[in-house]
């Protein structure tokens, strides 16, 4: 599997000055779609709530599980987490509630499941809450990280702390993009106070919220998926974003990785003209790149297709997939990957950077509301 990963990384692009593997941007929008089908949906195994696994860290029920890498370490970011649950319990709930926890692994063979190397823990050895929350309905119910990313040592200097596994995380700065949820409403709807960034310089052990780098709760930039993109020699971070809830469309923003903490450095995709994309400094100029009822999303470059892949929950239908020519599109019509009828309560499809069969096989996490845990799935892509 490590050989397949190496192929995928080579096809993706190169290593930027910040030390992260990035996709080299091809801005041409006139290329054809090549994806002809998806199939061979496989549930590989349970990621969380496994006896002898995350149970050892008092993680009996949790969800989400977005994925990002730092060096040789893959991090899994989970949402509301509970330490004890009754046998018949469904959905979120239980004792020892933490708004968010973080696991990590160096496992590169996902064909037989994900083996966590460990989790970020407190002094007792249990998974600890990374970003605290007031846990008061109508004020701040919880704080949910929607995605993470790493910036290499050359982009933000000042830390010599080693990560949890000595897996190439030394000197790297980790970031979480989080949303502060004020109130959970009707299914698929919730109110956010704001979204923002938090930073760790010690491999995820401790986190600091960046109060100056936030987005308003009524903006279209509350939940995101993030990727490094090399553009004109600059390591840019691209953020595909949706509002709070599961009924908005996707907008796009970018920032040089070296300036990720500077809110004035962000630029918002405002459409295109004959010269290419228009990047505006004003957030309210951002336009939709995908107009749909979109829940939690994940966007990644795929080496097999040489295209971008967007996966998300379409409320009521299930998980769908779109093929993208560039980060801003055009995007294909959606294809159903996992149907809601056959997988009740599904949400949050998050792709892994590790792929199989030279990129033809995609691995992704999927949350199921009933057991309230995260499961690993794979699908195969077919192209013309």
C-alpha positions as CSV (number, residue, x, y, z in Angstrom):
1,X,0.0,0.0,0.0
2,X,2.9,2.3,0.7
3,X,4.0,2.0,-2.9
4,X,0.5,3.0,-4.0
5,X,0.7,6.0,-1.7
6,X,4.0,7.1,-3.2
7,X,2.5,6.9,-6.7
8,X,-0.5,9.0,-5.6
9,X,1.8,11.6,-4.1
10,X,3.9,11.9,-7.2
11,X,0.9,12.3,-9.3
12,X,-0.6,14.9,-7.0
13,X,2.3,17.4,-7.4
14,X,5.3,18.2,-5.3
15,X,6.5,19.3,-1.9
16,X,6.1,23.0,-1.4
17,X,8.4,25.4,0.5
18,X,6.3,24.8,3.6
19,X,7.0,21.1,3.5
20,X,3.6,19.9,2.6
21,X,2.6,17.8,-0.4
22,X,0.5,20.0,-2.7
23,X,-1.5,19.6,-5.9
24,X,0.0,21.7,-8.8
25,X,-2.9,23.8,-10.1
26,X,-4.0,23.3,-13.7
27,X,-6.3,26.3,-14.3
28,X,-7.7,25.1,-17.6
29,X,-11.5,24.7,-17.5
30,X,-12.0,23.2,-21.0
31,X,-11.0,19.6,-20.1
32,X,-13.7,16.9,-20.3
33,X,-15.2,15.0,-17.5
34,X,-13.7,11.5,-17.4
35,X,-15.6,9.7,-14.6
36,X,-18.0,7.2,-16.0
37,X,-19.2,5.4,-12.8
38,X,-18.7,4.5,-9.2
39,X,-19.2,1.1,-7.7
40,X,-18.0,-1.7,-5.4
41,X,-19.1,0.2,-2.2
42,X,-17.5,-1.7,0.7
43,X,-17.9,-1.2,4.4
44,X,-14.4,-2.1,5.7
45,X,-14.9,-1.7,9.4
46,X,-15.7,0.4,12.4
47,X,-13.2,3.2,13.3
48,X,-14.6,4.3,16.7
49,X,-16.5,2.7,19.5
50,X,-14.5,-0.5,19.0
51,X,-13.8,-2.6,22.1
52,X,-10.0,-2.6,22.7
53,X,-9.7,0.4,20.3
54,X,-11.1,3.8,21.0
55,X,-13.0,2.5,24.0
56,X,-9.6,2.5,25.8
57,X,-9.7,6.3,25.5
58,X,-13.3,6.6,26.7
59,X,-14.5,7.1,23.2
60,X,-17.6,4.9,23.0
61,X,-19.6,7.2,20.7
62,X,-18.5,10.0,18.4
63,X,-18.9,11.2,14.8
64,X,-17.3,13.1,11.9
65,X,-13.7,11.9,11.5
66,X,-12.3,14.4,8.9
67,X,-8.8,13.5,7.9
68,X,-5.5,15.4,7.4
69,X,-1.8,14.6,7.3
70,X,1.3,16.1,8.8
71,X,4.4,14.3,7.7
72,X,3.9,10.6,8.1
73,X,1.1,11.0,10.6
74,X,-2.6,11.0,9.6
75,X,-4.9,12.8,12.0
76,X,-8.6,12.0,12.5
77,X,-10.8,14.9,13.9
78,X,-13.9,13.8,15.7
79,X,-16.9,15.8,17.0
80,X,-19.1,15.5,20.1
81,X,-17.7,12.5,22.0
82,X,-19.2,10.4,24.9
83,X,-17.4,8.1,27.3
84,X,-20.3,5.9,28.4
85,X,-23.5,4.9,26.6
86,X,-26.2,2.4,27.3
87,X,-26.5,-0.7,25.1
88,X,-29.7,0.5,23.5
89,X,-28.8,4.1,23.0
90,X,-28.9,5.7,19.6
91,X,-27.7,9.1,18.4
92,X,-25.5,11.5,20.3
93,X,-25.6,11.3,24.1
94,X,-24.0,9.7,27.1
95,X,-21.6,10.7,29.9
96,X,-18.2,12.3,29.9
97,X,-19.1,14.6,27.0
98,X,-16.2,16.3,25.1
99,X,-17.0,18.6,22.2
100,X,-14.1,17.3,20.1
101,X,-11.2,14.8,20.3
102,X,-8.3,13.8,18.0
103,X,-6.9,10.5,17.0
104,X,-3.8,9.7,14.9
105,X,-2.3,6.8,12.9
106,X,0.7,5.9,10.7
107,X,-1.3,3.1,9.1
108,X,-1.0,3.3,5.3
109,X,-2.9,0.1,4.4
110,X,-6.6,0.8,4.8
111,X,-7.8,-2.3,2.9
112,X,-8.3,-4.0,6.2
113,X,-9.4,-1.0,8.3
114,X,-7.8,1.9,10.2
115,X,-5.6,1.1,13.2
116,X,-5.2,4.2,15.4
117,X,-1.8,4.6,16.8
118,X,-3.2,6.7,19.6
119,X,-5.3,9.7,20.6
120,X,-4.5,13.1,22.1
121,X,-5.0,12.4,25.8
122,X,-5.2,14.1,29.2
123,X,-3.1,13.2,32.2
124,X,-5.2,10.1,32.9
125,X,-4.8,8.7,29.4
126,X,-8.3,9.4,28.2
127,X,-9.1,11.3,25.0
128,X,-9.2,15.0,25.9
129,X,-11.2,17.9,24.6
130,X,-9.1,20.0,22.3
131,X,-11.2,23.1,22.1
132,X,-13.5,23.8,25.1
133,X,-17.1,24.9,24.8
134,X,-19.6,26.5,27.2
135,X,-22.1,23.6,26.6
136,X,-25.0,26.0,27.1
137,X,-27.9,25.9,24.6
138,X,-28.5,29.2,23.0
139,X,-25.1,30.5,24.0
140,X,-22.6,28.0,22.9
141,X,-23.8,24.4,22.8
142,X,-20.6,22.9,21.4
143,X,-17.4,23.6,19.3
144,X,-17.0,21.3,16.3
145,X,-13.8,21.1,14.2
146,X,-14.9,20.6,10.6
147,X,-11.4,20.1,9.1
148,X,-7.7,20.2,9.9
149,X,-4.5,20.9,8.0
150,X,-0.8,21.3,8.6
151,X,1.6,24.0,7.6
152,X,5.3,23.1,7.4
153,X,8.2,24.5,9.4
154,X,9.3,26.9,6.7
155,X,5.9,28.6,6.7
156,X,5.6,29.3,10.4
157,X,8.8,29.1,12.4
158,X,9.3,29.0,16.1
159,X,8.4,25.4,17.3
160,X,10.7,22.5,17.8
161,X,8.1,20.4,19.6
162,X,7.7,16.8,18.3
163,X,4.4,15.4,17.3
164,X,2.9,12.3,19.0
165,X,4.6,9.7,16.8
166,X,7.9,11.2,15.6
167,X,6.3,10.8,12.2
168,X,7.7,13.9,10.5
169,X,5.5,16.3,12.5
170,X,8.4,18.2,14.2
171,X,8.2,21.9,13.5
172,X,4.9,21.6,11.7
173,X,2.0,23.8,12.8
174,X,-1.4,22.1,13.0
175,X,-4.7,24.0,12.5
176,X,-8.3,23.1,13.1
177,X,-11.1,25.0,11.3
178,X,-14.0,24.9,13.8
179,X,-17.5,26.1,14.2
180,X,-19.1,27.4,17.4
181,X,-22.6,26.0,17.5
182,X,-25.1,28.2,19.4
183,X,-28.2,25.9,19.0
184,X,-29.0,22.6,17.3
185,X,-32.4,23.1,15.5
186,X,-34.5,20.8,13.3
187,X,-32.7,17.9,11.6
188,X,-29.9,19.3,9.3
189,X,-30.3,22.9,10.7
190,X,-28.3,24.6,13.3
191,X,-27.2,28.1,14.3
192,X,-23.6,29.1,14.5
193,X,-21.9,31.9,16.5
194,X,-18.9,31.9,14.2
195,X,-16.2,29.8,12.5
196,X,-12.5,30.2,13.2
197,X,-9.0,28.7,13.4
198,X,-7.2,27.1,16.2
199,X,-3.4,26.4,16.3
200,X,-1.2,23.7,17.8
201,X,2.6,23.8,17.7
202,X,3.1,20.6,19.8
203,X,1.6,17.9,17.5
204,X,-1.9,18.4,18.7
205,X,-1.5,18.2,22.4
206,X,-2.5,21.8,23.1
207,X,-4.5,24.3,21.0
208,X,-5.0,28.1,20.9
209,X,-7.9,29.7,19.2
210,X,-6.9,32.6,16.9
211,X,-9.4,35.2,17.9
212,X,-8.5,37.5,14.9
213,X,-9.2,34.8,12.3
214,X,-12.9,34.1,12.3
215,X,-16.0,34.2,10.0
216,X,-19.5,35.3,11.1
217,X,-22.1,32.7,11.9
218,X,-24.4,33.8,9.2
219,X,-21.7,33.6,6.5
220,X,-21.2,30.8,3.9
221,X,-17.9,29.9,5.5
222,X,-18.8,27.8,8.6
223,X,-17.9,24.2,7.5
224,X,-14.9,23.6,5.2
225,X,-12.7,21.1,3.4
226,X,-9.1,22.1,2.9
227,X,-6.3,21.3,0.5
228,X,-2.8,22.6,-0.4
229,X,-2.6,23.9,-4.0
230,X,0.6,25.1,-5.6
231,X,-0.2,28.1,-7.7
232,X,2.4,30.2,-9.5
233,X,5.0,28.8,-7.1
234,X,3.0,29.7,-4.0
235,X,1.6,27.2,-1.6
236,X,-2.0,28.2,-1.3
237,X,-4.6,26.7,1.1
238,X,-8.0,26.3,-0.7
239,X,-11.1,26.2,1.5
240,X,-14.3,24.8,0.0
241,X,-17.0,26.1,2.4
242,X,-20.7,25.8,3.2
243,X,-23.0,27.6,5.8
244,X,-24.1,26.1,9.1
245,X,-26.4,23.2,8.5
246,X,-27.0,21.0,5.4
247,X,-29.0,23.2,3.1
248,X,-26.5,25.6,1.5
249,X,-24.1,25.7,-1.5
250,X,-20.4,25.7,-1.8
251,X,-18.2,28.8,-1.9
252,X,-14.4,28.9,-2.2
253,X,-11.6,30.9,-0.6
254,X,-7.8,30.7,-0.6
255,X,-4.9,32.1,1.3
256,X,-1.1,31.6,1.1
257,X,-0.1,29.0,3.6
258,X,2.5,31.3,5.1
259,X,-0.3,33.9,5.9
260,X,-3.0,31.6,7.1
261,X,-3.4,33.5,10.4
262,X,-3.8,36.9,8.6
263,X,-7.5,37.5,7.9
264,X,-6.6,40.2,5.4
265,X,-4.7,37.7,3.2
266,X,-7.8,35.7,2.4
267,X,-9.3,36.0,-1.1
268,X,-12.8,34.8,-2.2
269,X,-13.7,33.3,-5.5
270,X,-16.0,35.9,-7.2
271,X,-16.5,34.3,-10.6
272,X,-14.3,34.3,-13.7
273,X,-13.6,36.4,-16.8
274,X,-11.6,35.8,-20.0
275,X,-8.4,35.9,-18.0
276,X,-9.4,33.3,-15.4
277,X,-10.8,33.3,-11.9
278,X,-11.5,36.5,-10.0
279,X,-10.3,36.6,-6.4
280,X,-11.9,39.3,-4.2
281,X,-10.8,40.6,-0.8
282,X,-14.4,41.1,0.2
283,X,-16.2,38.0,1.5
284,X,-19.6,39.2,0.3
285,X,-18.4,38.9,-3.3
286,X,-18.0,35.2,-3.0
287,X,-20.3,33.2,-5.4
288,X,-21.5,29.7,-5.3
289,X,-19.4,27.1,-7.2
290,X,-21.9,24.3,-6.5
291,X,-25.6,25.1,-5.8
292,X,-27.2,22.2,-3.9
293,X,-28.4,21.2,-0.4
294,X,-25.0,20.3,0.9
295,X,-24.0,18.8,4.2
296,X,-20.6,17.9,5.5
297,X,-18.2,17.9,2.5
298,X,-14.8,16.6,1.5
299,X,-12.8,17.7,-1.5
300,X,-9.5,16.1,-2.7
301,X,-7.5,15.8,-5.9
302,X,-7.6,12.3,-7.4
303,X,-4.6,11.0,-9.3
304,X,-6.5,8.3,-11.2
305,X,-8.9,10.8,-12.7
306,X,-6.5,13.7,-12.7
307,X,-9.5,15.6,-11.4
308,X,-10.9,16.9,-8.2
309,X,-13.5,14.8,-6.2
310,X,-16.1,16.4,-4.0
311,X,-18.1,14.2,-1.7
312,X,-21.0,15.4,0.5
313,X,-24.2,14.6,2.2
314,X,-27.3,15.5,0.2
315,X,-30.0,15.5,2.9
316,X,-32.6,12.8,2.2
317,X,-30.7,11.2,-0.7
318,X,-27.4,10.1,0.8
319,X,-23.8,10.7,-0.1
320,X,-23.0,12.0,-3.5
321,X,-19.9,12.6,-5.5
322,X,-19.0,15.3,-8.1
323,X,-16.0,15.5,-10.4
324,X,-14.3,18.9,-10.7
325,X,-12.0,20.2,-13.5
326,X,-10.5,22.9,-11.3
327,X,-11.0,23.7,-7.7
328,X,-13.7,26.2,-8.7
329,X,-15.2,24.0,-11.4
330,X,-16.9,23.2,-13.6
331,X,-18.4,20.5,-11.5
332,X,-20.2,17.5,-12.8
333,X,-23.7,16.5,-11.9
334,X,-23.8,14.5,-8.6
335,X,-23.6,10.7,-8.6
336,X,-25.0,8.8,-5.6
337,X,-22.3,6.9,-3.8
338,X,-24.1,5.7,-0.6
339,X,-27.9,5.7,-0.6
340,X,-29.7,7.0,2.5
341,X,-32.3,4.2,2.3
342,X,-29.7,1.5,2.7
343,X,-27.7,3.3,5.3
344,X,-30.1,5.1,7.7
345,X,-28.7,8.2,9.5
346,X,-25.6,8.5,7.3
347,X,-23.6,11.7,7.2
348,X,-20.1,13.2,7.0
349,X,-18.2,11.4,4.2
350,X,-14.6,12.4,4.6
351,X,-11.9,11.2,2.2
352,X,-8.5,9.9,3.2
353,X,-5.4,11.0,1.4
354,X,-4.4,7.4,1.0
355,X,-5.9,5.8,-2.0
356,X,-5.8,2.3,-3.6
357,X,-5.3,0.9,-7.0
358,X,-3.3,4.0,-8.2
359,X,-6.1,6.3,-7.1
360,X,-8.9,4.3,-8.5
361,X,-10.1,3.3,-5.0
362,X,-11.2,6.0,-2.6
363,X,-11.3,5.4,1.2
364,X,-13.6,7.6,3.3
365,X,-15.1,7.8,6.8
366,X,-18.8,7.9,7.2
367,X,-20.8,8.6,10.3
368,X,-24.0,6.6,11.2
369,X,-26.4,8.3,13.6
370,X,-27.9,5.1,15.1
371,X,-24.8,3.6,16.5
372,X,-23.3,7.1,16.7
373,X,-19.9,6.1,15.5
374,X,-17.6,6.4,12.5
375,X,-17.1,3.6,9.9
376,X,-14.5,3.2,7.1
377,X,-15.8,2.6,3.5
378,X,-14.3,2.4,0.1
379,X,-15.6,2.8,-3.5
380,X,-14.0,2.3,-6.9
381,X,-14.0,4.9,-9.7
382,X,-14.3,4.1,-13.4
383,X,-13.2,6.5,-16.1
384,X,-13.5,6.7,-19.9
